[in-house]
Amino acid sequence: MIPAQLKQELEQRVAQAITPREAAVDVMKELQRHYGWLTDEAVAEAAVLLGLSPLQVEELATFYEMIYRRPVGRTVVHVCDSISCWAMGGETLLRHLERHLGIEAGATTADNAVTLLPCCCLGNCGNAPALMIGDRLFGPVSPEQAAAIIADHRTPRPADP
């Protein structure tokens, strides 16, 4: 269940939009930030906030690569696999990160620290190959630089209560 303050903020965003669907991505991103990923509960909550059916929210959620419908690590690394990044070494970058993190693309490290995801385009073709962590874009990135960037941006494990 979302906190009352967050619910109120999201209701205001929806009310300010020309149509509720216009606010859908913002609502899903905020619920994802709250839960860590867009849970089934969050889909239902978004549907109520937006006046849409859960199926309509699901359709929107699965369209966008940066909306996660399954659990992800505390740090999500998107590696661009567009043609521009591929031509400039993006595939080599992705394979290096798979070896460095000990996981395949699409997976999360055993400690739940990092999820490594290929994505179709980060819009940084002039600085290929590129990767993105959170809302921060990096490029051009060598395999060695990528490992250092991930180390710098790794979200620490929360302290035990």
TAPE-V441618 format. One record per pair of residues at least 24 apart in sequence whose C-alpha atoms are under 7 Angstrom apart, sorted by sequence separation. I is the first residue (numbers start at 1). J is the second residue. D is the distance in whole Angstrom. If there is no record, write none. Layout:
i=(I,I)
j=(J,J)
d=(D,D)
//
This chain:
i=(24,21,38,20,38,39,37,38,37,37,37,37,73,14,72,81,11,29,74,75,76,77,78,79,80,81,82,73,74,75,76,77,78,79,80,81,82,90,73,74,75,76,77,78,79,80,81,85,88,89,73,78,80,84,88,113,73,80,113,72,85,84,85,85,96,80,93,80,93,97,79,80,79,78,79,77,78,77,78,77,76,76,75,75,74)
j=(50,50,67,50,68,69,68,69,69,70,71,72,108,50,108,118,49,67,112,113,114,115,116,117,118,119,120,112,113,114,115,116,117,118,119,120,121,129,113,114,115,116,117,118,119,120,121,125,128,129,114,119,121,125,129,154,115,122,155,115,128,128,129,130,143,129,142,130,143,147,130,131,131,131,132,131,132,132,133,133,133,134,154,155,155)
d=(7,7,7,5,6,6,5,5,6,6,6,7,6,7,7,6,6,7,6,6,6,6,6,6,6,6,5,5,5,5,5,5,5,5,5,5,5,5,5,6,6,6,6,5,6,6,7,7,6,6,5,6,5,6,6,7,5,6,7,6,5,7,4,7,6,7,7,6,5,7,6,6,4,5,7,7,5,6,6,5,6,7,6,6,6)
//
